[in-house]
Amino acid sequence: MKNNKKEESRVLLENYRVLLQRALDWLWEKTKVERREVKRGKKVITKVKITHPEKKGFTGR
């Protein structure tokens, strides 16, 4: 960002990064990941099912 308030911009971006990381950590804690191996002939395929938290307003897309 180009402006004459370099320090304020740095603080703003750092605070944004911290809040974004907290939101991602919260979401990851609430997300369930299930892995299952399925045999198809000679191949073994790993199927992954991801379940997001049931919250109003969360679309998961």
C-alpha positions, 0 to 999 in steps of 0.5 A: 500500500502506498500512502504517507501513513506507513506505520499505521498501514503496517499495523492494520495489515498485521492486525488483519493477518492475526484476525484472519488466522484466528478465523481459520484456526476456529474453522479448522477446529470445527471441521471434521475430516474422515478418510477411508480406503476403498479397493477398486480392483488392484488399486486402493483409493483414499476417499475423503469426506469433509464436514463443516460446522452447521452454523447460520450463514456458513456455506462452505464454498 
